[in-house]
Amino acid sequence: MNDAKKTVRKIRVEKTERIVLPKARIQYCDGCRGESIFISVEQATLNFGISFREIFRLVERKIIHFHENSQGLMFVCAASIAGLPKESAIIRKDI
């Protein structure tokens, strides 16, 4: 008989992502109720992989927080985008 013991090894892998956001603004976010990083819509599409159209749709639904500057340019709260569940019904990339 073979009485050899089986050894089980568990390996845990942790992944950390760093996103560089040039020209980001730190300001108070009413939705987060604290300071947050606000980025342009262009930066949001590049860094988070969400289309322009979907960002505006989520802003209108009050899911993504935003701020407009004095020139009327919209900046979105990076924390509210980062908090979206990935691969969910909220983000529809096919549209």
C-alpha positions as CSV (number, residue, x, y, z in Angstrom):
1,M,0.0,0.0,0.0
2,N,1.0,3.5,-0.7
3,D,0.7,5.7,2.4
4,A,2.3,8.8,0.9
5,K,0.9,12.1,2.3
6,K,-0.4,14.6,-0.1
7,T,0.9,18.1,0.3
8,V,-1.4,21.0,-0.5
9,R,0.1,24.4,-1.3
10,K,-2.0,27.5,-1.4
11,I,-0.7,30.5,-3.3
12,R,-2.3,33.9,-3.0
13,V,-1.7,36.5,-5.7
14,E,-2.4,40.1,-5.1
15,K,-2.6,42.6,-7.9
16,T,-2.4,46.4,-7.4
17,E,-3.2,48.8,-10.3
18,R,-1.8,52.3,-10.5
19,I,-3.5,54.7,-12.8
20,V,-1.7,57.9,-13.6
21,L,-4.1,60.8,-14.1
22,P,-2.5,63.9,-15.6
23,K,-4.1,67.2,-15.0
24,A,-6.4,65.7,-12.4
25,R,-8.1,68.1,-9.9
26,I,-8.7,67.3,-6.3
27,Q,-11.8,69.0,-5.0
28,Y,-14.8,68.3,-2.8
29,C,-17.3,65.8,-4.2
30,D,-20.9,66.2,-3.0
31,G,-21.7,62.6,-4.0
32,C,-18.7,61.1,-2.1
33,R,-19.0,63.7,0.7
34,G,-15.3,64.3,0.7
35,E,-12.3,65.2,-1.4
36,S,-12.0,63.3,-4.6
37,I,-10.0,63.3,-7.8
38,F,-11.9,64.8,-10.8
39,I,-10.7,63.9,-14.3
40,S,-11.8,64.9,-17.8
41,V,-14.3,62.7,-19.6
42,E,-11.5,61.9,-22.1
43,Q,-9.2,60.7,-19.3
44,A,-12.1,58.6,-17.9
45,T,-12.7,56.8,-21.2
46,L,-9.0,56.0,-21.6
47,N,-8.3,54.9,-18.0
48,F,-11.6,53.1,-17.2
49,G,-12.6,51.8,-20.6
50,I,-16.1,53.3,-20.6
51,S,-17.4,55.1,-23.7
52,F,-18.2,58.8,-23.8
53,R,-21.9,58.0,-24.3
54,E,-22.0,55.7,-21.3
55,I,-20.2,58.2,-19.0
56,F,-22.8,60.9,-19.9
57,R,-25.6,58.3,-19.4
58,L,-24.3,57.4,-16.0
59,V,-23.9,61.1,-15.0
60,E,-27.5,61.7,-16.0
61,R,-28.6,58.8,-13.8
62,K,-26.5,60.3,-10.9
63,I,-24.3,57.2,-10.7
64,I,-21.1,59.0,-11.7
65,H,-20.5,62.3,-9.8
66,F,-19.4,65.3,-11.8
67,H,-18.4,69.0,-11.7
68,E,-18.4,71.7,-14.4
69,N,-15.8,74.4,-14.5
70,S,-16.4,78.0,-15.4
71,Q,-15.8,77.2,-19.1
72,G,-18.6,74.6,-19.0
73,L,-16.2,71.6,-19.3
74,M,-17.3,68.5,-17.3
75,F,-15.0,66.6,-15.0
76,V,-16.0,63.3,-13.4
77,C,-15.2,61.9,-10.0
78,A,-12.7,59.1,-10.4
79,A,-13.8,57.4,-7.2
80,S,-17.4,57.1,-8.4
81,I,-16.2,55.5,-11.6
82,A,-13.7,53.2,-9.8
83,G,-16.6,52.1,-7.5
84,L,-18.7,50.8,-10.4
85,P,-19.0,47.0,-10.5
86,K,-17.0,45.7,-13.5
87,E,-18.9,43.7,-16.1
88,S,-22.2,44.8,-14.7
89,A,-25.5,45.9,-16.3
90,I,-24.6,49.5,-15.3
91,I,-21.8,49.7,-17.8
92,R,-22.9,48.7,-21.3
93,K,-19.9,48.7,-23.5
94,D,-21.7,47.4,-26.5
95,I,-23.6,50.7,-27.0
